[in-house]
Amino acid sequence: MWKNLQKNLDEGYMKIKSLASMITLKAEEKAKLARMQVRLHSMKKEMDAVMMRLGNEVYTLREQDPSVDIMGKDTVKGIFAEGKRLHGDVLKLQEEMEKIQEEYEAKIKTLYSQEVEEAGEEAGEEFHEPVGAAKERGEEY
């Protein structure tokens, strides 16, 4: 009886430990992504300001001289260069965010797979997860 109790307690502890690990990984992922999302929002605001400056500069140049070559002006070229740099930074940050999501999804999936294998071994047979579990994780059957 005591051995069964000890076994059940050990199994419960391992399941809780595994679940806590998954929750911790998900929390780490969300925290990293939240910080990056704030940076992304800031970059997009900066991009909006650059576009506003560009529009203002084009309007001012056109008002001063309707025949002026706007694209030949150094101020316009500088604003375009700044916008291009910011756009590149935004794309790079978005790629980093996608990599982090993929990295953490792989870690969680590995942890979950280990738990499923252990559950199957404990049962003495192959473990079959509930029908909707894979769908909830966004996987195909």
Secondary structure, 3 states (H helix, E strand, C coil): CHHHHHHHHHHHHHHHHHHHHHHHHHHHHHHHHHHHHHHHHHHHHHHHHHHHHHHHHHHHHHHHCCCCCHHHCHHHHHHHHHHHHHHHHHHHHHHHHHHHHHHHHHHHHHHHHHHHHHHHHHHCCCCCCCCCHHHHCCCCC
